[in-house]
Amino acid sequence: MSMPAKTPFYGWYGDDFTGATDTLATLSLRGVKAFLFLGPPSERQLAQAGELDAIGIAGSARTMSPAAMEAELEPVGRFFAEAGIRLLHYKCCSTFDSAPEIGNIAVAVRVLRRFVSREQAFILGGQPSLGRYCAFGNLFAAGGASGVHRLDRHPTMSRHPSTPMTEADLRRHLQALGAGEIALVPWTALDAGDTTLEAQADILFDALTQDHIATIGKALNRFAEEGSFIIAGASSVAEAVYQDRAASPPAFSATDSGPVLAVAGSLSPLTHLQVEAATAYIRIEADAERFVSEESYRERLAAKICLSLCEERNVLLSTAPQNPASISGANAELAEATGRFVDRLLDQVPVRRLIAAGGDTSSHLAQNLGLWGLAYGGQLSPGVAISTGRSDNPARDGMTLMLKGGQMGSVDLFDRFAVIPSQTVIPNDQLAINTR
């Protein structure tokens, strides 16, 4: 595999596509030349991306078994090692939701640790800019209007359908996943500017404020001078490393015209509110169990959607099951079926603007579109990036995508992305199509 002409400093693997694009945005807003590939890139893809300071690889390890994670991450780690990356960032969800057999963060760190020179791994526990706070090793997260909650009491994450967070202490959580000893650099030490480390143990950093992020960033840059290392955490890692670069104001201007196809597969209450608030779309609610199991049902659904898109109408398809336990392996099976479904839809109607809501939905949708990379295209809301897809298929090269996590974005996000002022807005009760 050919390596980039310039040795990039920063490499990241996103365990789902929404997180991967968020880190891409965090870096790009700070003037870092960054690009996100959908796998270890070829020589031609590296050349097309141009000279880079940071290289990202997006994947879907968050939904994988430990064995599948190892198969996924081995070539990723090898690529980053051969590229000369100094800081290898395993970008996990800002709430660290993970389970022993699904998206195990400890497994990811164990695999990628083989490809860096420093044995000691780091974990950055919070992202204050997104309402994620780590204090004395315990993670707290904002829950919308309900305020900030300790993670094991969070109204969404404590009830996640596949990886419920029943432990807020990140050291206990990661050790339950198979991690070894983890020492803590508490926020009280960070307030004093102290980042003294224990010699052997892996290290968890608290983070309550952006000042803490800046202090951690200085330490990370110092460690990088000594050799390569791995750190797990949210996009706060990128904020920390490039804390001396002021973020440019986020902006987004649509470059593609035509209708928007939005797919909401997230069970998050915030995504539900966003779907309900969307007025610029024909809304179609799918029966999740039939969507997964019945080809004829998907064909009827596709016909309705294609008709609306051909009439230049935006379509919002909701695939989230009302009862996640109603279908086996709801997240993975449903997300995979959704990715294949959207790929076939685009063969019939070459839509140039796509939304995917939900980490698993976004990952499988992007992986099925024949894209090989994503460039930063703008930002609509904190944690919600706009990407420009790169593909060898001219019909899909340059398409605009918004891949958002279930808990991210403003309530009016879907309509803001549509940006079609000439379209007549029709009330939701006149647009809803129930296909149950």
Secondary structure as UniProt FT lines:
FT   STRAND          10..14
FT   HELIX           17..29
FT   TURN            30..31
FT   STRAND          34..37
FT   HELIX           43..49
FT   STRAND          54..58
FT   HELIX           61..63
FT   HELIX           66..83
FT   STRAND          87..91
FT   TURN            94..95
FT   TURN            100..101
FT   HELIX           105..112
FT   HELIX           113..115
FT   STRAND          122..124
FT   HELIX           128..130
FT   STRAND          132..135
FT   TURN            136..137
FT   STRAND          138..142
FT   HELIX           144..146
FT   STRAND          148..150
FT   HELIX           151..153
FT   TURN            155..156
FT   HELIX           157..159
FT   HELIX           170..176
FT   TURN            177..178
FT   STRAND          182..185
FT   HELIX           187..191
FT   TURN            192..193
FT   STRAND          202..205
FT   HELIX           210..226
FT   STRAND          229..233
FT   HELIX           236..241
FT   TURN            242..244
FT   STRAND          260..264
FT   HELIX           269..277
FT   STRAND          282..285
FT   HELIX           288..293
FT   HELIX           295..310
FT   TURN            311..312
FT   STRAND          315..318
FT   HELIX           324..326
FT   TURN            328..329
FT   HELIX           330..348
FT   STRAND          353..357
FT   HELIX           359..367
FT   TURN            368..370
FT   STRAND          371..381
FT   TURN            382..383
FT   STRAND          384..391
FT   TURN            394..398
FT   STRAND          400..404
FT   TURN            406..407
FT   TURN            411..412
FT   HELIX           413..418
FT   TURN            421..422
FT   HELIX           428..431
FT   STRAND          433..434
//
